[in-house]
Amino acid sequence: MTNQIRLFYGALAMLFAVLLLSCSGTAKKHRELRASRADSILFDIGVGKDYDHLRAVTDSFEMVGDLSPLDANRWRGTSYYRQGLYNMAEVCYRKAMECKVESQADQQSYNKCARRLSELLLIKGDYEGSLRVAIPAVKKMDESGIGSDIDYAILLNNIGCCQLNLGQDKEANESFLTAREHYANRWQSDTTSRGFQEAVIGTVYTSMAYINTRRYEESIYWIDRTEMLLNNYRTRPDARVEYFDEYQGRIEIMRAVAQQGLGKTNEASKAYEAFLKTDYSKTDAGRINANDYLVAAHRYKEAADNYRCLDKMMADAGLEMSLDNIQLYMLPKYLANAEAGRGDSARVAARRILLNLDEAITGQKNSAMAELATIYDTQGKETEIARQQVEMSKQRLMATAVALILVFTFFIIYTLHKRNSTHKLAAAHAELQKAYNQLEETTTAKERIESELRIARDIQMSMVPNVSPDREGLDLYASMTPAKEVGGDLYGYLLIGDDLYFCVGDVSGKGVPASLFMAQATRLFRTLAAQKMMPAEIATRMNDALTENNERGMFVTMFLGLVNLKTGRLDFCNAGHNPPVIYDQTNLGTFIEMESNAPIGLWPELEFVGETIESIKGKPFFVYTDGLNEAENPEQEQFGDERMLEFLHHAHFRDARELVETLKAEVERFRQGADPNDDMTMLCLKVK
């Protein structure tokens, strides 16, 4: 009887294995079909431009398992991108790329996210960030063998634009040429005209990259190539005719700017005349675009005439009077009218700038907090989706478990008739199920918190510059290391002509509240520095803004500096911050003696006092937060000022970057594995 039972259970196990393998293959095909159907539905909704509905449907598909997390975040990113909400789009694309790639479809979605994310970072000037997305994506396509020519072409074109802006001309040229080969493969293998259209758009980006970096000679080559591709595109029967005139207009105005930059004024004038023959030149957008050439050619009256349509163009495009738009449109309008001798128009433009400036500054100050709040709200929505998914998974698991229990119980009763064994099996399963549920809930909560903090950290790190200004005679590098996932330290710098603004700050407290206050302070510094204020005035204006509705009593200690790169003169204001160090390798260095201003944000209506050092040329200037000198080892001994000064005296380094990174490693060794007790930020600059 025992052998018969064993044979029976062996056969039963084999039967279940066959059934499970068959179901697994069928389930995989079924999931692929559901995912394809979901993509088609979402595409149709996107065509209708109902983006809120698009995100709602995406949530539903993800909840029931028809979309993977990677695909769901890709669709959310696409919806935000098409709405012009680029910061939200960036967050979604980053989240998509953090997801595990488990299928060929996932890899294709990953490629699309990488293309769009690298483009967003390129447009906002984060060239290193764009490269950190695009280069690994190309490598991943090479390794997996999954990637279309258009994926390669767009990513390589983005890489080339970044390399060009970072001064890597040779590497940029190689990237552009390789991208051109993939564009060619695309249009040669595609039966539609889509390949030519994509190539035209890509070479326009390439041409503009060369123009924006004042490499006018190279830009002419790519402008000519854009025109050749556009002419090929014209011959295709399915080409979109509405693109012909607009892109011909863009080509001619780019050619005019490039020729003017080369000093070939006659050729530039001819290109501008060709631009005027296009219908695009008569549109509001075309007329504003034409001013790049007109201002460069000192044809200010024509530029001033074009700016008469600026209000209508901004209204049609839904553009508000933000600081960016004031700088991009209103200031050039004022300049054109002033240079054209139209005093009344210039005064009207100036008055509009002044009237809108205060509101724009307030809006700019709150934008970072609004973006973070929206992101956290999105996280809440996604957390609810995840919770519902877990509940549905539990229900499916329980249903499967119940079915198996019933089957096994039936055969056990039928063959053995042992009621006690059945009860013990059911009790054991219940205990196991309870333990599994508790483990799953704990793991889900932990992963949710870690994911939200990772996103907050990425947002915070994107608010500080990660590319040093490329200027001969200037050596500058900064580093910020939060003690927790997010922190309250900050730094920033802005190069305007020969003037370099820089700051280092430390917000009271730690974690998310400090990071939100840090976001406001960072945005305010860049906004006020762009208006060429002195450091003391910047501190005063920041204090006025940050004390308003500051119910938590948060504040930021801050060192703000303005150094002229020609003379070496340093104007600065210290708002309750650690004194910086000026040193060379002949002495231990000295702390600067300064006015004891209060921290920013504590009391309203303060007037901050600024000071001056006539020249810091040839002497490294080091600013830091107290996370450096107050770093502790396991015995709670602090790193200290003396150890810091001694390190600076004995350190031999080639540049500011090597100094900061070496000092950071020295602090890590001193900690001996102890957790950091505070955020640590360092900035070193030297005017040669």
C-alpha positions as CSV (number, residue, x, y, z in Angstrom):
1,M,0.0,0.0,0.0
2,T,2.9,2.4,0.8
3,N,4.5,1.9,-2.6
4,Q,1.2,2.5,-4.3
5,I,0.8,5.8,-2.5
6,R,4.3,6.8,-3.4
7,L,3.7,6.0,-7.1
8,F,0.4,7.8,-7.0
9,Y,2.0,11.1,-5.6
10,G,4.9,10.8,-8.0
11,A,2.5,10.7,-10.9
12,L,0.5,13.5,-9.4
13,A,3.6,15.7,-9.1
14,M,4.6,15.1,-12.7
15,L,1.1,16.0,-13.8
16,F,1.2,19.3,-11.9
17,A,4.7,20.1,-13.3
18,V,3.5,19.6,-16.9
19,L,0.4,21.8,-16.2
20,L,2.5,24.5,-14.7
21,L,5.0,24.6,-17.6
22,S,2.1,24.8,-20.1
23,C,0.4,27.5,-18.1
24,S,3.6,29.5,-17.8
25,G,4.1,29.6,-21.5
26,T,0.5,30.5,-22.2
27,A,0.6,33.2,-19.4
28,K,3.7,34.8,-20.9
29,K,2.1,35.1,-24.3
30,H,-1.1,36.4,-22.7
31,R,0.8,39.1,-20.8
32,E,2.5,40.1,-24.0
33,L,-0.8,40.4,-25.8
34,R,-2.3,42.4,-23.0
35,A,0.8,44.7,-22.9
36,S,0.5,45.3,-26.7
37,R,-3.2,46.0,-26.4
38,A,-2.5,48.5,-23.5
39,D,0.1,50.3,-25.6
40,S,-2.3,50.7,-28.5
41,I,-5.0,52.1,-26.3
42,L,-2.6,54.6,-24.6
43,F,-1.2,55.7,-28.0
44,D,-4.7,56.5,-29.2
45,I,-5.4,58.5,-26.0
46,G,-2.1,60.4,-26.5
47,V,-3.1,61.3,-30.1
48,G,-6.2,62.9,-28.6
49,K,-4.0,64.9,-26.2
50,D,-6.0,64.0,-23.1
51,Y,-2.9,63.6,-21.0
52,D,-4.7,63.5,-17.6
53,H,-6.8,60.6,-18.9
54,L,-3.7,59.0,-20.3
55,R,-2.1,58.9,-16.8
56,A,-5.2,57.6,-15.2
57,V,-5.5,54.7,-17.7
58,T,-1.8,54.0,-17.3
59,D,-2.3,53.6,-13.5
60,S,-5.2,51.2,-14.2
61,F,-3.2,49.1,-16.6
62,E,-0.2,48.9,-14.2
63,M,-2.5,48.0,-11.3
64,V,-3.9,44.9,-13.1
65,G,-0.5,43.9,-14.5
66,D,-1.0,44.8,-18.1
67,L,1.9,47.2,-18.0
68,S,5.3,46.7,-16.4
69,P,6.5,49.4,-14.0
70,L,9.1,50.4,-16.6
71,D,6.4,50.8,-19.3
72,A,4.0,52.6,-17.0
73,N,6.6,55.2,-16.0
74,R,7.5,55.7,-19.6
75,W,3.9,56.5,-20.5
76,R,3.7,58.9,-17.5
77,G,6.9,60.6,-18.6
78,T,5.6,60.9,-22.2
79,S,2.3,62.5,-21.0
80,Y,4.2,65.1,-18.8
81,Y,6.6,65.8,-21.6
82,R,3.8,66.6,-24.1
83,Q,2.2,68.9,-21.5
84,G,5.5,70.8,-21.1
85,L,6.0,69.6,-17.5
86,Y,9.6,68.7,-18.1
87,N,10.7,68.3,-14.5
88,M,7.9,65.8,-13.9
89,A,8.7,64.0,-17.1
90,E,12.4,63.8,-16.0
91,V,11.4,62.2,-12.7
92,C,9.2,59.6,-14.4
93,Y,11.9,58.7,-17.0
94,R,14.5,58.3,-14.2
95,K,12.1,56.0,-12.4
96,A,11.5,54.0,-15.5
97,M,15.3,53.5,-16.0
98,E,15.7,52.3,-12.4
99,C,13.3,49.4,-13.1
100,K,14.5,45.9,-13.9
101,V,14.7,45.1,-17.7
102,E,13.1,41.6,-17.9
103,S,12.1,41.3,-21.6
104,Q,12.8,42.6,-25.1
105,A,9.8,44.9,-24.8
106,D,11.3,46.4,-21.6
107,Q,14.6,47.0,-23.3
108,Q,12.9,48.8,-26.1
109,S,11.0,51.0,-23.6
110,Y,14.3,51.6,-21.7
111,N,15.9,52.9,-25.0
112,K,13.0,55.3,-25.5
113,C,13.3,56.6,-21.9
114,A,17.0,57.1,-22.3
115,R,16.5,59.1,-25.5
116,R,14.0,61.4,-24.0
117,L,15.8,61.8,-20.6
118,S,19.2,62.6,-22.2
119,E,17.5,65.2,-24.4
120,L,15.8,66.9,-21.4
121,L,19.1,67.1,-19.6
122,L,20.9,68.4,-22.7
123,I,18.3,71.1,-23.2
124,K,18.6,72.4,-19.6
125,G,22.5,72.4,-19.9
126,D,23.2,69.4,-17.6
127,Y,25.7,68.0,-20.1
128,E,27.4,65.6,-17.7
129,G,24.0,64.3,-16.5
130,S,22.9,63.7,-20.1
131,L,26.1,61.8,-20.8
132,R,25.6,59.6,-17.7
133,V,22.2,58.6,-19.2
134,A,23.1,58.3,-22.9
135,I,26.5,56.5,-22.8
136,P,25.3,53.6,-20.6
137,A,22.2,53.3,-22.7
138,V,24.2,52.8,-25.9
139,K,26.4,50.3,-24.1
140,K,23.3,48.4,-22.9
141,M,22.0,48.3,-26.4
142,D,25.3,46.9,-27.7
143,E,25.3,44.2,-25.0
144,S,21.7,43.1,-25.5
145,G,21.6,43.5,-29.3
146,I,18.2,45.3,-28.8
147,G,18.2,48.8,-30.2
148,S,17.0,50.4,-33.4
149,D,19.0,52.7,-35.7
150,I,16.8,55.6,-34.5
151,D,17.6,54.7,-30.8
152,Y,21.4,54.8,-31.6
153,A,21.1,57.9,-33.8
154,I,19.3,60.1,-31.3
155,L,21.4,59.0,-28.3
156,L,24.7,59.5,-30.2
157,N,23.5,62.9,-31.4
158,N,22.7,63.9,-27.8
159,I,26.1,62.6,-26.7
160,G,27.8,64.7,-29.5
161,C,26.0,67.9,-28.4
162,C,27.1,67.3,-24.8
163,Q,30.7,66.6,-25.8
164,L,30.8,69.7,-27.9
165,N,29.5,71.9,-25.0
166,L,32.1,70.3,-22.7
167,G,35.0,71.2,-25.2
168,Q,35.5,67.6,-26.4
169,D,35.4,68.6,-30.1
170,K,37.1,65.4,-31.5
171,E,34.8,63.0,-29.6
172,A,31.8,65.1,-30.5
173,N,32.6,64.9,-34.2
174,E,32.9,61.1,-34.0
175,S,29.6,60.8,-32.2
176,F,27.8,63.0,-34.8
177,L,29.3,61.0,-37.7
178,T,28.3,57.7,-36.2
179,A,24.8,59.1,-35.5
180,R,24.6,60.1,-39.2
181,E,25.4,56.5,-40.3
182,H,22.5,55.3,-38.1
183,Y,20.1,57.9,-39.5
184,A,21.2,56.7,-43.0
185,N,20.5,53.1,-42.1
186,R,17.1,54.2,-40.8
187,W,15.9,55.9,-43.9
188,Q,17.3,53.3,-46.2
189,S,15.5,50.5,-44.4
190,D,12.2,52.4,-43.7
191,T,9.5,52.3,-46.3
192,T,8.0,55.5,-44.9
193,S,9.4,59.0,-44.8
194,R,9.8,59.0,-41.0
195,G,13.5,58.3,-41.2
196,F,14.2,61.5,-43.2
197,Q,12.0,63.6,-40.9
198,E,13.9,62.3,-37.8
199,A,17.3,62.9,-39.5
200,V,16.2,66.5,-40.3
201,I,15.3,67.2,-36.7
202,G,18.6,65.6,-35.5
203,T,20.8,67.6,-37.7
204,V,19.0,70.8,-36.7
205,Y,20.0,70.0,-33.1
206,T,23.6,69.4,-34.3
207,S,23.7,72.6,-36.2
208,M,22.4,74.6,-33.3
209,A,25.0,73.0,-30.9
210,Y,27.8,74.2,-33.2
211,I,26.2,77.7,-33.4
212,N,25.6,78.0,-29.7
213,T,29.3,77.1,-29.0
214,R,30.4,79.7,-31.7
215,R,31.9,77.0,-33.9
216,Y,30.4,78.6,-37.0
217,E,32.6,77.0,-39.6
218,E,31.6,73.5,-38.5
219,S,28.0,74.5,-38.2
220,I,27.9,75.4,-42.0
221,Y,28.6,71.7,-42.8
222,W,25.7,70.5,-40.7
223,I,23.3,73.2,-42.0
224,D,24.1,72.2,-45.6
225,R,23.5,68.5,-44.6
226,T,20.1,69.5,-43.0
227,E,19.1,71.1,-46.2
228,M,20.1,68.1,-48.2
229,L,18.0,65.8,-45.9
230,L,15.1,68.2,-46.1
231,N,15.2,68.1,-50.0
232,N,15.2,64.3,-49.9
233,Y,12.3,64.4,-47.4
234,R,10.3,66.6,-49.9
235,T,10.5,63.8,-52.5
236,R,8.7,61.2,-50.4
237,P,5.0,60.8,-51.2
238,D,4.0,60.4,-47.5
239,A,6.0,63.4,-46.3
240,R,4.3,65.9,-44.0
241,V,4.1,69.0,-46.2
242,E,3.6,71.4,-43.3
243,Y,7.3,70.7,-42.2
244,F,8.8,71.9,-45.5
245,D,8.5,75.7,-45.1
246,E,9.2,75.8,-41.4
247,Y,12.4,73.8,-41.6
248,Q,13.5,75.7,-44.7
249,G,13.1,78.9,-42.7
250,R,15.0,77.5,-39.7
251,I,17.9,76.4,-42.1
252,E,18.1,79.9,-43.6
253,I,18.1,81.8,-40.3
254,M,20.8,79.4,-38.9
255,R,22.9,80.0,-42.0
256,A,22.5,83.7,-41.5
257,V,23.6,83.6,-37.9
258,A,26.6,81.3,-38.8
259,Q,27.8,83.5,-41.7
260,Q,27.4,86.6,-39.6
261,G,29.5,85.0,-36.9
262,L,32.2,84.2,-39.5
263,G,32.2,87.9,-40.6
264,K,30.7,87.1,-44.0
265,T,28.1,89.8,-43.8
266,N,27.1,89.6,-47.5
267,E,26.4,85.8,-47.3
268,A,24.6,86.3,-44.0
269,S,22.4,89.0,-45.6
270,K,21.6,86.7,-48.6
271,A,20.6,83.9,-46.2
272,Y,18.4,86.3,-44.3
273,E,16.7,87.4,-47.5
274,A,16.0,83.7,-48.3
275,F,14.5,83.3,-44.8
276,L,12.2,86.2,-45.5
277,K,10.8,84.4,-48.6
278,T,9.4,81.6,-46.3
279,D,6.0,81.7,-44.7
280,Y,7.7,80.7,-41.5
281,S,9.4,84.2,-41.4
282,K,5.9,85.8,-41.2
283,T,4.8,83.8,-38.1
284,D,5.3,85.2,-34.6
285,A,7.7,82.4,-33.7
286,G,9.7,83.0,-36.9
287,R,10.0,86.7,-36.4
288,I,11.3,86.2,-32.8
289,N,13.7,83.6,-34.0
290,A,15.0,86.0,-36.7
291,N,16.2,88.4,-34.0
292,D,19.2,86.1,-33.3
293,Y,20.6,87.3,-36.6
294,L,19.3,90.9,-36.6
295,V,20.8,91.7,-33.2
296,A,24.1,90.0,-34.2
297,A,24.1,92.2,-37.4
298,H,23.2,95.3,-35.3
299,R,19.9,95.7,-37.3
300,Y,18.2,96.8,-34.1
301,K,15.2,98.6,-35.7
302,E,14.1,95.5,-37.5
303,A,14.6,93.5,-34.4
304,A,12.5,96.0,-32.4
305,D,9.8,95.8,-35.1
306,N,9.7,92.0,-34.7
307,Y,9.4,92.3,-30.9
308,R,6.0,94.0,-31.4
309,C,4.5,90.5,-31.8
310,L,6.2,89.2,-28.7
311,D,3.1,89.6,-26.4
312,K,0.9,87.7,-28.9
313,M,3.5,85.0,-29.4
314,M,3.8,84.5,-25.6
315,A,0.0,84.5,-25.2
316,D,-0.5,81.9,-28.0
317,A,2.2,79.7,-26.5
318,G,0.8,80.1,-22.9
319,L,4.1,81.6,-21.7
320,E,4.0,83.4,-18.3
321,M,6.3,86.2,-17.1
322,S,8.7,83.9,-15.3
323,L,12.3,84.9,-14.7
324,D,13.5,82.7,-17.5
325,N,11.0,84.3,-20.0
326,I,11.9,87.8,-18.8
327,Q,15.6,87.0,-19.5
328,L,14.9,85.2,-22.8
329,Y,12.4,87.7,-24.3
330,M,11.8,90.9,-22.4
331,L,15.5,91.9,-21.8
332,P,16.4,91.4,-25.5
333,K,13.3,93.4,-26.4
334,Y,14.4,96.2,-24.2
335,L,18.0,96.1,-25.6
336,A,16.7,96.1,-29.2
337,N,14.5,99.2,-28.6
338,A,17.2,101.0,-26.7
339,E,19.8,100.4,-29.4
340,A,17.3,101.4,-32.0
341,G,16.9,104.8,-30.3
342,R,13.2,104.1,-29.5
343,G,13.3,105.5,-26.0
344,D,9.6,105.3,-25.3
345,S,9.4,101.6,-26.3
346,A,12.5,100.8,-24.3
347,R,11.0,102.5,-21.2
348,V,7.7,100.6,-21.7
349,A,9.6,97.3,-21.9
350,A,11.7,98.3,-18.8
351,R,8.5,99.2,-16.9
352,R,7.0,95.8,-17.8
353,I,10.1,94.0,-16.6
354,L,10.0,95.9,-13.3
355,L,6.3,95.3,-12.8
356,N,6.6,91.6,-13.4
357,L,10.0,91.0,-11.7
358,D,8.8,90.8,-8.1
359,E,6.0,88.4,-9.0
360,A,8.4,86.4,-11.1
361,I,10.9,86.1,-8.3
362,T,8.2,84.9,-5.9
363,G,7.0,82.4,-8.5
364,Q,10.5,81.2,-9.1
365,K,11.1,80.9,-5.3
366,N,8.1,78.6,-4.9
367,S,8.6,76.6,-8.1
368,A,11.0,74.1,-6.5
369,M,8.7,73.5,-3.6
370,A,5.7,73.1,-5.9
371,E,7.6,70.6,-8.1
372,L,8.6,68.6,-5.0
373,A,5.1,68.7,-3.7
374,T,3.7,67.4,-7.0
375,I,6.3,64.7,-7.1
376,Y,5.5,63.6,-3.5
377,D,1.8,63.6,-4.5
378,T,2.6,61.4,-7.5
379,Q,4.5,59.1,-5.1
380,G,1.4,58.9,-3.0
381,K,-0.7,57.9,-6.0
382,E,1.9,55.3,-7.0
383,T,2.0,54.0,-3.5
384,E,-1.8,53.4,-3.6
385,I,-1.3,51.5,-7.0
386,A,1.4,49.4,-5.4
387,R,-0.8,48.6,-2.4
388,Q,-3.7,47.6,-4.7
389,Q,-1.3,45.4,-6.7
390,V,-0.2,43.7,-3.5
391,E,-3.8,43.1,-2.5
392,M,-4.6,41.6,-5.9
393,S,-1.5,39.4,-5.8
394,K,-2.5,38.2,-2.4
395,Q,-6.0,37.3,-3.6
396,R,-4.6,35.4,-6.6
397,L,-2.1,33.7,-4.3
398,M,-4.8,32.7,-1.9
399,A,-7.1,31.5,-4.7
400,T,-4.3,29.3,-6.0
401,A,-3.5,28.1,-2.6
402,V,-7.1,27.2,-1.8
403,A,-7.4,25.3,-5.1
404,L,-4.3,23.3,-4.4
405,I,-5.4,22.6,-0.8
406,L,-8.7,21.3,-2.0
407,V,-7.1,19.0,-4.6
408,F,-4.6,17.6,-2.2
409,T,-7.2,17.3,0.6
410,F,-9.5,15.4,-1.7
411,F,-6.8,12.8,-2.6
412,I,-5.6,12.6,1.0
413,I,-9.1,11.9,2.2
414,Y,-9.7,9.5,-0.6
415,T,-6.6,7.4,-0.1
416,L,-5.7,7.6,3.6
417,H,-8.9,8.8,5.4
418,K,-6.8,10.5,8.0
419,R,-8.7,13.5,9.3
420,N,-6.0,14.5,11.7
421,S,-3.4,14.8,9.0
422,T,-5.7,17.0,7.0
423,H,-6.2,19.4,9.9
424,K,-2.5,19.6,10.6
425,L,-1.7,20.4,7.0
426,A,-4.3,23.1,6.8
427,A,-3.0,24.7,10.1
428,A,0.6,24.6,8.9
429,H,-0.4,26.3,5.6
430,A,-2.4,29.0,7.5
431,E,0.7,29.7,9.7
432,L,2.9,29.9,6.6
433,Q,0.5,32.1,4.8
434,K,0.3,34.5,7.8
435,A,4.1,34.7,8.0
436,Y,4.3,35.3,4.3
437,N,1.8,38.1,4.4
438,Q,3.6,39.9,7.2
439,L,7.0,39.6,5.4
440,E,5.5,40.9,2.2
441,E,3.9,43.9,3.9
442,T,7.1,44.8,5.6
443,T,9.2,44.4,2.4
444,T,6.7,46.5,0.4
445,A,6.7,49.4,3.0
446,K,10.5,49.4,3.2
447,E,10.9,49.4,-0.6
448,R,8.4,52.3,-1.0
449,I,10.2,54.5,1.6
450,E,13.6,53.8,0.0
451,S,12.2,54.5,-3.5
452,E,10.7,57.9,-2.4
453,L,13.9,58.9,-0.7
454,R,16.0,58.0,-3.7
455,I,13.8,60.2,-5.9
456,A,14.1,63.1,-3.4
457,R,17.9,62.7,-3.4
458,D,18.0,62.8,-7.2
459,I,15.9,65.9,-7.3
460,Q,18.0,67.6,-4.7
461,M,21.3,66.7,-6.4
462,S,20.0,68.1,-9.7
463,M,19.5,71.5,-8.0
464,V,23.2,72.1,-7.6
465,P,25.6,72.5,-10.5
466,N,27.6,69.4,-11.5
467,V,29.7,71.0,-14.2
468,S,32.4,73.6,-13.3
469,P,32.6,76.7,-15.4
470,D,35.0,76.3,-18.4
471,R,37.1,79.5,-18.1
472,E,40.8,79.9,-18.7
473,G,42.5,81.0,-15.5
474,L,39.7,79.6,-13.2
475,D,40.1,76.3,-11.2
476,L,36.8,75.5,-9.4
477,Y,35.3,72.4,-7.9
478,A,32.6,71.7,-5.4
479,S,31.1,68.5,-3.7
480,M,28.1,67.9,-1.5
481,T,27.6,64.7,0.5
482,P,24.3,64.4,2.4
483,A,24.4,62.6,5.8
484,K,21.0,61.0,5.0
485,E,19.3,60.3,1.7
486,V,18.5,64.0,1.5
487,G,20.0,67.0,3.3
488,G,20.3,70.7,3.9
489,D,23.7,71.7,2.5
490,L,23.9,73.6,-0.7
491,Y,26.4,75.2,-3.0
492,G,26.1,77.2,-6.3
493,Y,28.0,79.3,-8.8
494,L,27.2,81.4,-11.8
495,L,29.7,82.9,-14.3
496,I,28.6,86.2,-15.8
497,G,31.3,87.7,-18.0
498,D,34.4,88.1,-15.9
499,D,32.4,87.9,-12.6
500,L,32.0,84.6,-10.8
501,Y,29.2,84.4,-8.1
502,F,29.5,81.4,-5.7
503,C,28.0,80.3,-2.4
504,V,28.1,77.5,0.2
505,G,25.3,77.1,2.7
506,D,24.1,74.9,5.6
507,V,20.3,74.7,6.4
508,S,19.3,74.1,10.0
509,G,18.1,70.6,10.5
510,K,18.3,67.5,8.3
511,G,16.2,65.3,6.0
512,V,13.3,66.3,3.8
513,P,12.4,69.6,5.6
514,A,15.9,70.9,5.2
515,S,16.0,69.8,1.6
516,L,12.9,71.8,0.8
517,F,14.4,74.9,2.5
518,M,17.6,74.2,0.6
519,A,15.7,74.2,-2.7
520,Q,14.3,77.7,-2.0
521,A,17.7,79.1,-1.0
522,T,19.4,77.6,-4.1
523,R,16.9,79.0,-6.5
524,L,16.9,82.4,-4.8
525,F,20.7,82.7,-5.0
526,R,20.8,81.9,-8.7
527,T,17.9,84.3,-9.4
528,L,19.4,87.3,-7.5
529,A,23.0,86.6,-8.7
530,A,21.8,86.7,-12.3
531,Q,20.7,90.3,-11.6
532,K,24.3,91.2,-10.8
533,M,23.6,92.2,-7.2
534,M,26.4,92.4,-4.6
535,P,26.7,89.5,-2.1
536,A,25.4,91.6,0.8
537,E,22.3,92.7,-1.2
538,I,21.7,89.1,-2.3
539,A,21.8,88.0,1.4
540,T,19.4,90.8,2.4
541,R,16.9,90.0,-0.4
542,M,17.1,86.2,0.4
543,N,16.4,87.0,4.1
544,D,13.3,89.0,3.2
545,A,12.0,86.1,1.1
546,L,12.8,83.3,3.5
547,T,11.6,84.9,6.7
548,E,8.1,85.3,5.1
549,N,5.7,82.6,6.5
550,N,8.7,80.8,8.1
551,E,6.6,79.2,10.9
552,R,9.2,76.4,11.5
553,G,11.9,79.0,12.2
554,M,14.3,77.4,9.7
555,F,17.4,79.3,8.6
556,V,20.6,78.9,6.5
557,T,24.1,79.9,7.3
558,M,25.8,81.0,4.1
559,F,28.9,82.4,2.6
560,L,28.3,84.4,-0.6
561,G,31.2,85.6,-2.8
562,L,31.7,87.6,-6.0
563,V,35.2,87.4,-7.5
564,N,36.4,89.3,-10.6
565,L,38.5,86.9,-12.6
566,K,40.6,89.6,-14.1
567,T,41.5,91.6,-11.0
568,G,41.1,88.8,-8.4
569,R,39.0,91.2,-6.2
570,L,36.6,89.3,-3.9
571,D,33.4,90.9,-2.6
572,F,31.7,88.7,0.0
573,C,29.1,88.4,2.7
574,N,29.2,85.9,5.5
575,A,25.8,85.1,7.0
576,G,26.7,83.2,10.2
577,H,28.8,80.6,8.3
578,N,32.1,79.0,9.0
579,P,35.0,81.2,8.0
580,P,36.7,80.2,4.7
581,V,40.4,79.5,4.4
582,I,42.9,81.3,2.2
583,Y,46.2,79.5,2.0
584,D,49.2,78.4,0.0
585,Q,51.7,75.6,0.5
586,T,54.1,77.9,2.4
587,N,51.8,78.3,5.5
588,L,49.0,76.5,7.3
589,G,46.5,78.9,5.9
590,T,44.3,81.4,7.8
591,F,40.7,81.8,8.5
592,I,39.2,85.1,7.2
593,E,38.2,87.6,9.9
594,M,34.6,88.7,9.0
595,E,31.6,90.6,10.1
596,S,29.3,88.5,12.2
597,N,26.1,88.7,10.2
598,A,23.1,86.7,11.4
599,P,22.1,83.5,9.5
600,I,19.6,84.0,6.6
601,G,15.9,83.4,7.5
602,L,15.9,84.0,11.3
603,W,14.7,87.7,11.5
604,P,13.0,89.9,9.0
605,E,14.2,93.3,7.8
606,L,17.9,92.7,8.4
607,E,20.6,94.6,6.4
608,F,23.5,92.4,5.8
609,V,27.1,93.8,5.7
610,G,29.5,93.0,2.9
611,E,33.3,93.1,2.8
612,T,36.1,93.0,0.3
613,I,39.5,91.4,-0.3
614,E,41.5,93.3,-2.9
615,S,42.9,90.2,-4.6
616,I,42.9,86.4,-4.1
617,K,44.9,85.7,-7.2
618,G,47.2,82.7,-6.9
619,K,45.9,81.6,-3.5
620,P,43.4,78.7,-3.2
621,F,40.2,79.8,-1.5
622,F,38.4,77.0,0.5
623,V,34.8,77.2,1.8
624,Y,33.1,74.3,3.7
625,T,30.3,73.3,6.0
626,D,30.7,72.0,9.5
627,G,30.1,68.5,8.4
628,L,33.8,68.6,7.6
629,N,35.5,69.9,10.8
630,E,32.8,68.3,13.0
631,A,33.0,64.8,11.4
632,E,33.3,62.2,14.2
633,N,35.0,58.8,14.5
634,P,33.6,55.9,16.6
635,E,35.2,57.5,19.7
636,Q,33.3,60.7,19.0
637,E,36.5,62.6,18.3
638,Q,36.1,65.4,15.8
639,F,38.1,65.9,12.7
640,G,38.7,69.5,13.9
641,D,40.0,72.8,12.4
642,E,43.7,72.0,13.2
643,R,43.6,68.7,11.3
644,M,41.9,70.4,8.4
645,L,44.5,73.2,8.2
646,E,47.4,70.7,8.5
647,F,45.9,68.6,5.7
648,L,45.6,71.7,3.5
649,H,49.3,72.6,4.2
650,H,50.7,69.2,3.4
651,A,48.3,68.3,0.5
652,H,49.9,68.3,-3.0
653,F,47.3,68.4,-5.6
654,R,47.0,69.3,-9.3
655,D,43.7,71.1,-9.2
656,A,40.7,71.9,-7.0
657,R,38.9,68.7,-7.8
658,E,41.8,66.5,-6.6
659,L,42.0,68.5,-3.4
660,V,38.3,68.2,-2.5
661,E,38.1,64.5,-3.4
662,T,41.3,63.7,-1.5
663,L,40.1,65.6,1.6
664,K,36.7,63.8,1.4
665,A,38.6,60.4,1.4
666,E,40.7,61.6,4.3
667,V,37.5,62.3,6.3
668,E,36.1,58.9,5.4
669,R,39.3,57.3,6.7
670,F,39.0,59.3,9.9
671,R,35.5,58.2,10.5
672,Q,36.6,54.5,10.5
673,G,33.2,53.3,9.4
674,A,31.1,55.6,11.7
675,D,27.9,57.0,10.1
676,P,28.2,60.7,9.1
677,N,26.7,63.0,11.7
678,D,26.1,65.9,9.3
679,D,26.0,66.9,5.7
680,M,29.4,67.8,4.3
681,T,30.0,70.3,1.5
682,M,33.3,71.7,0.2
683,L,34.1,74.3,-2.5
684,C,37.6,75.2,-3.6
685,L,38.5,77.9,-6.2
686,K,41.7,79.4,-7.5
687,V,42.1,82.4,-9.8
688,K,45.3,82.0,-11.6
